[in-house]
Amino acid sequence: MARGQGAALDRKKLLADPIMMTTIILMITFLTLFILYPLAILLVDSLYGSNGVSLETFRRIFAMRNFREAIGNTLKVGFVVGILSTLIGLLFAYVEVYVRMHRFVGGLFRLVSMLPVVSPPFVLSLSMIMLFGRSGLITRFLFGIQNNNVYGYWGIVTVQTLTFFPVCYMMLKGLLKNIDPSMEEASRDMGASRWKVFTTVTLPLLLPGLGNAFLVTFIESIADFANPMIIGGSYDTLATTIYLQITGAMDKEGAAAMAVVLLCITLAMFAVQKYYLERKTAATLTGKASRARMLIEDRSVSYPLTVLCSLVALFVIMMYICVPIGALFPAWGYKFTPLTFKWFEQVFTRYRGLQAFRDSFVLSLIASPITALLSMIISYLVVKRKFRAKGFIEAVSILAMAVPGTVLGVGYIRGFANGLFHTGILSGLYGTGLILIIVFVVRSLPTGTRSGISALRQIDRSIEESAYDMGANSLKVFTSVTLPLIKDSFLSGLVTAFVRSITAISAVILLVTPSYLLITVQINEFAEKGGFSIACAFASILILITYGSVLLMNLFIKFFGTSRNMREAARNE
């Protein structure tokens, strides 16, 4: 009864707060309009034809041999990439947490974990072609192999594994650190070997986390567009098939139905990952380790593991270094000397590079603070407020994480090209920079929301209630009390949103028009045409801009984020 009275009182307070009610209505409108509506219109397009509601479009696309093959190819690549990425990520995480290693190796690990974040998603595809392709620097000019073919299944699997395993590494590292070492040391004291301890103690505790890492990587792999487009060759995946169906065959209804199929696969995997494995992981690994772990110093164990991880890390770093080096060659595959900067010059003099970098930078810069602010507002509503639509706001804001960029792009075309429900309302959005900003916001919103929810759950409710008791309204409380307490999460979300926006391609390649040039789209176009040197020049400048922006933002966070007293208190804990 007391709980019901408390809920009723919360509802009365909410209804009496016009600022909060307006915020909730605006959030519901935004999420419905730019996340649910494009997905719903895809379903309507695929089910509704000239004869009314039918499954004719689905029957038509499933009758296409290339589409059926694309489904099998996508699932095959996703499972293999998920397994390989999880295993390599586990190896890296185990070595960092359990093995005493040299600082140089630790630096390699940090570099490997950061490089995929600040680079476009298809950089490794460029490197793979330039190093191991038919005119590859290693295959043709070092070993004399003339007809090596990196295109196809193994090319996609290799570049996706090297791109996504750092994600598994970062996820599993945190889980391994939370395992209490006393349980493992008790097994060692009873005579168990290190392998026995790993298989009977560590691995069972880590299994939900491994499943979580696998599904995250699987979803990333099947949603990936750029790598299969560049290095896939004739090996089609669902993302590339959807793109070609709408740009080549001009079959918008068929593309919508294909997008629904891909969306159903990702949503099913996301539901398992979100509502089963994440909870199981949290229930298995709770709290902090009781004391520091005794690191493995046995050379028979530490040396092989450290050397193996170092070789993998150096190979990945070499792949990234190949990009700026490739931009210095006069003609890739034919002439490697003398080195020249002509491609960097032509980026700005011939290929409108200045406009591409300006458009990408400005649009990303506009989208990032909007994303960070919306993420914190949604997090605040979810954690600190009680109302009936709270579950809807949380679910829809996180839903965008499971929507592949290609699916979202098709949804925006079908949903806004002719206005809402083909009425002409909001049709002016299509083809403008505003719709690109909205896509950037929607794609980055889940990451910032999850970070904000985690931060807000650590703040006691009494802090805000005391401000309300002193007469502050909800806007004043949020801006003067809540936001300063979670400003680290806000700034971190801002950095993440900027990086994800400026390196995005799958969601925007279908929406960008000649009025706007985006760097990633330019790189993709040149790579498809075989212009690897100019593509590398664009990619090198983009990586430099992104990395420099991240460094500047991190410095800003360091000096203007958490207060000095809080940082000192955290260090003393």
JOQUIVEN-V295127 format. One record per backbone hydrogen bond with DSSP energy under -1.0 kcal/mol. NH is the residue of the N-H (numbers start at 1). CO is the residue of the C=O. E is the energy in kcal/mol with one decimal. If there is no record, write none. Layout:
# JOQUIVEN-V295127
NH/CO/E, NH/CO/E
This chain:
# JOQUIVEN-V295127
5/1/-2.4, 6/2/-2.3, 7/3/-2.3, 8/4/-2.3, 9/5/-2.3, 10/6/-2.2, 11/7/-2.1, 12/8/-2.1, 13/9/-2.3, 14/10/-2.2, 15/11/-2.6, 16/12/-1.6, 17/14/-1.5, 21/17/-2.3, 22/18/-2.4, 23/19/-2.2, 24/20/-2.4, 25/21/-2.3, 26/22/-2.5, 27/23/-2.5, 28/24/-2.5, 29/25/-2.4, 30/26/-2.7, 31/27/-2.6, 32/28/-2.3, 33/29/-2.6, 34/30/-2.5, 35/31/-1.4, 36/31/-1.8, 37/32/-2.8, 39/35/-1.1, 40/36/-2.8, 41/37/-2.7, 42/38/-1.3, 43/39/-1.6, 44/40/-2.3, 45/41/-2.6, 46/42/-2.1, 47/43/-1.4, 48/44/-2.4, 49/52/-2.6, 52/49/-1.5, 54/47/-3.4, 59/55/-2.6, 60/56/-2.4, 61/57/-2.3, 62/58/-2.3, 68/64/-1.9, 69/65/-2.5, 70/66/-1.9, 71/67/-2.1, 72/68/-1.9, 73/69/-3.0, 74/70/-2.6, 75/71/-2.4, 76/72/-2.4, 77/73/-2.7, 78/74/-2.7, 79/75/-2.5, 80/76/-2.1, 81/77/-2.9, 82/78/-2.4, 83/79/-2.3, 84/80/-2.7, 85/81/-2.8, 86/82/-1.9, 87/83/-2.3, 88/84/-2.6, 89/85/-2.6, 90/86/-2.5, 91/87/-2.2, 92/88/-2.4, 93/89/-2.6, 94/90/-2.8, 95/91/-2.3, 96/92/-2.2, 97/93/-2.3, 98/94/-2.9, 99/95/-1.5, 100/296/-2.1, 106/102/-1.8, 107/103/-2.3, 108/104/-1.9, 109/105/-2.2, 110/106/-2.2, 111/107/-2.2, 112/108/-2.6, 113/109/-2.1, 114/110/-1.2, 115/111/-2.4, 117/114/-1.0, 118/114/-1.4, 123/120/-1.3, 126/122/-1.4, 127/123/-2.1, 128/124/-2.6, 129/125/-2.1, 130/126/-2.3, 131/127/-2.3, 132/128/-2.6, 133/129/-1.5, 136/133/-1.8, 137/130/-2.6, 138/131/-1.9, 139/131/-1.6, 140/136/-1.5, 141/136/-1.5, 143/138/-1.6, 145/139/-3.5, 152/231/-2.2, 156/152/-2.3, 157/153/-2.6, 158/154/-2.3, 159/155/-2.2, 160/156/-2.5, 161/157/-2.2, 162/158/-2.3, 163/159/-1.6, 164/160/-2.7, 165/161/-2.2, 167/164/-1.2, 168/164/-1.2, 169/165/-2.6, 170/166/-2.3, 171/167/-2.0, 172/168/-2.9, 173/169/-1.9, 174/170/-1.2, 175/171/-1.2, 176/172/-2.6, 177/173/-1.9, 179/176/-1.1, 183/180/-1.2, 185/181/-2.7, 186/182/-1.7, 187/183/-1.3, 188/184/-1.9, 189/185/-2.4, 190/186/-1.1, 191/188/-1.8, 192/187/-2.1, 197/193/-2.5, 198/194/-2.4, 199/195/-2.5, 200/196/-2.1, 201/197/-2.3, 202/197/-1.8, 203/198/-3.2, 205/201/-1.3, 206/202/-1.5, 207/203/-1.3, 210/206/-2.5, 211/207/-2.6, 212/208/-2.2, 213/209/-2.6, 214/210/-2.6, 215/211/-2.3, 216/212/-2.3, 217/213/-2.3, 218/214/-2.7, 219/215/-2.6, 220/216/-2.2, 221/217/-2.6, 222/218/-2.5, 223/219/-1.5, 229/225/-1.7, 230/226/-2.0, 231/227/-2.8, 232/228/-1.2, 235/232/-2.3, 236/234/-1.2, 241/237/-2.5, 242/238/-2.5, 243/239/-1.8, 244/240/-2.6, 245/241/-2.2, 246/242/-1.6, 247/243/-2.1, 248/244/-2.4, 249/244/-1.7, 251/245/-2.6, 252/250/-1.0, 255/251/-2.4, 256/252/-2.2, 257/253/-2.2, 258/254/-2.4, 259/255/-2.4, 260/256/-1.9, 261/257/-1.9, 262/258/-2.3, 263/259/-2.6, 264/260/-2.4, 265/261/-1.7, 266/262/-2.2, 267/263/-2.8, 268/264/-2.0, 269/265/-2.0, 270/266/-2.7, 271/267/-2.5, 272/268/-1.7, 273/269/-2.4, 274/270/-3.1, 275/271/-2.4, 276/272/-1.2, 277/272/-2.2, 278/273/-1.6, 280/276/-2.1, 281/277/-2.6, 282/278/-2.2, 283/279/-2.1, 284/280/-1.6, 285/281/-2.7, 296/98/-3.4, 301/298/-1.5, 302/298/-3.1, 303/299/-1.6, 305/301/-1.6, 306/302/-2.6, 307/303/-2.8, 308/304/-2.4, 309/305/-2.3, 310/306/-2.4, 311/307/-2.4, 312/308/-2.0, 313/309/-2.7, 314/310/-2.9, 315/311/-2.2, 316/312/-2.3, 317/313/-2.5, 318/314/-2.6, 319/315/-2.0, 320/316/-1.7, 321/317/-2.6, 322/318/-1.8, 323/320/-1.2, 325/321/-1.6, 326/322/-2.7, 327/323/-1.1, 328/325/-1.8, 331/335/-1.9, 334/331/-1.9, 335/331/-2.8, 340/328/-3.3, 345/341/-1.9, 346/342/-2.6, 347/343/-1.4, 349/345/-2.1, 350/346/-2.0, 351/346/-2.3, 353/347/-2.6, 356/352/-1.9, 357/353/-2.9, 358/354/-2.3, 359/355/-3.1, 360/356/-2.3, 361/357/-2.4, 362/358/-2.8, 363/359/-2.5, 364/360/-2.1, 365/361/-2.5, 366/362/-2.2, 367/363/-2.2, 368/364/-2.3, 370/366/-1.0, 371/367/-2.7, 372/368/-2.5, 373/369/-2.5, 374/370/-2.7, 375/371/-2.5, 376/372/-1.9, 377/373/-2.4, 378/374/-2.7, 379/375/-2.4, 380/376/-2.4, 381/377/-2.5, 382/378/-2.4, 383/379/-2.5, 384/380/-2.6, 390/387/-1.6, 393/389/-2.3, 394/390/-2.3, 395/391/-2.5, 396/392/-2.5, 397/393/-2.0, 398/394/-1.8, 399/395/-1.6, 401/398/-1.8, 402/399/-2.0, 408/404/-2.2, 409/405/-2.5, 410/406/-2.3, 411/407/-2.4, 412/408/-2.2, 413/409/-1.9, 414/410/-2.6, 415/411/-2.0, 416/412/-2.3, 417/413/-1.6, 420/425/-2.7, 422/419/-1.9, 423/420/-1.6, 424/418/-1.6, 427/424/-1.5, 429/426/-1.6, 432/429/-1.9, 437/433/-2.1, 438/434/-2.5, 439/435/-2.1, 440/436/-2.3, 441/437/-2.5, 442/438/-2.8, 443/439/-2.5, 444/440/-1.6, 445/441/-1.4, 448/444/-1.6, 449/445/-2.4, 450/446/-2.4, 451/447/-1.8, 452/448/-2.4, 453/449/-2.6, 454/450/-1.9, 455/451/-1.9, 456/452/-2.7, 457/453/-1.8, 458/455/-1.2, 459/456/-1.7, 463/460/-1.2, 465/461/-2.1, 466/462/-2.0, 468/464/-2.1, 469/465/-2.4, 471/468/-1.9, 472/467/-1.9, 477/473/-2.4, 478/474/-2.3, 479/475/-2.5, 480/476/-2.3, 481/477/-2.0, 482/477/-2.2, 483/478/-3.1, 485/481/-1.1, 486/482/-1.3, 490/486/-2.1, 491/487/-3.0, 492/488/-2.5, 493/489/-2.4, 494/490/-1.8, 495/491/-2.1, 496/492/-2.4, 497/493/-2.5, 498/494/-2.1, 499/495/-2.4, 500/496/-2.6, 501/497/-2.1, 502/498/-2.5, 503/499/-1.4, 504/501/-1.0, 509/505/-2.3, 511/508/-1.0, 512/508/-2.2, 516/513/-2.1, 522/518/-2.1, 523/519/-2.6, 524/520/-2.3, 525/521/-2.2, 526/522/-2.3, 527/523/-2.4, 528/524/-2.1, 529/525/-1.4, 531/526/-2.6, 532/530/-1.9, 535/531/-2.0, 536/532/-2.6, 537/533/-1.8, 538/534/-2.2, 539/535/-2.6, 540/536/-2.7, 541/537/-2.0, 542/538/-2.3, 543/539/-2.7, 544/540/-2.2, 545/541/-2.6, 546/542/-2.9, 547/543/-2.9, 548/544/-2.4, 549/545/-2.4, 550/546/-2.5, 551/547/-2.3, 552/548/-2.4, 553/549/-2.6, 554/550/-2.6, 555/551/-2.3, 556/552/-2.1, 557/553/-2.5, 558/554/-2.4, 559/555/-2.0, 560/556/-2.6, 561/557/-1.7, 567/563/-2.1, 568/564/-2.5, 569/565/-2.2, 570/566/-2.2, 571/567/-2.0, 572/568/-1.7
